């Protein structure tokens, strides 16, 4: 894991607010969508019984990456994003290790993640194998009102 990277669990609203910026940036979310997601995640809570556990990655103190860990049906789902300008620095690898270790400590032995083909190398080292390809279709600017509509 890069020395410049620190990873912390999201345990309160203030950290969730910091978490949202790299998440929204990494997924190119509109401000409206990000606000709705923030309200949804805040409503789910932060305790050990919450359906998601989130982690915030900071590069030299700046929020740059996120991980979400979801437990369901005996499988740990691991979802990572890194702000585009910080990709290729090993941040995604570090952000993958923390939830993998957290899931293992919780007794999970099977995990899934969604990564592009060019990132398979690190994930294969962790034991992930490609089983299927997913496509995402996102309607962009359906009303022609701009990015934050």
Residue, then its C-alpha position, 0 to 999 in steps of 0.5 A: x500500500x502506498x505510504x501516502x495513502x491513509x484509509x479510514x472507516x466512515x463512521x459519521x456524517x462528516x466522514x460520509x460527506x468527505x467520502x461523497x466527493x471522490x465517489x461522485x467524481x469517480x463515477x461522474x455523478x451529477x450533484x442531484x444524484x450525489x445528494x440523493x445517494x448521500x441522503x440514502x447512505x446517511x439513512x442506512x447508518x454507520x454501525x456494524x449492522x448497517x448493510x454497507x461499510x464504507x472506507x475513505x482513502x486520503x492521499x496526503x490528506x486529500x479525499x481521493x478514493x472510496x470503497x463500499x463493502x456489502x455483505x449479502x447471501x454469504x458473499x462480500x461485495x467490494x466496490x471501489x472508485x478512485x478519482x481519475x487524476x489519482x488512478x495508477x498510483x496503487x490507491x485502488x489496490x490499497x482500497x481493495x485490501x481493506x475490505x477484503x481483510x474486513x470481510x475475511x475477519x467477519x467470516x466471509x470467504x467469497x468476495x466479488x468486485x467489478x473492475x475493468x479488464x485492464x485492472x485484472x492483474x492486481x485482483x488476480x493476485x488477490x484470487x479474484x477471477x473474471x466470471x462475467x462481463x457487465x455493461x452499464x448503460x446510463x442515460x445522460x442528460x435526458x431532458x437536455x438541461x445540463x449535467x446537474x439537472 
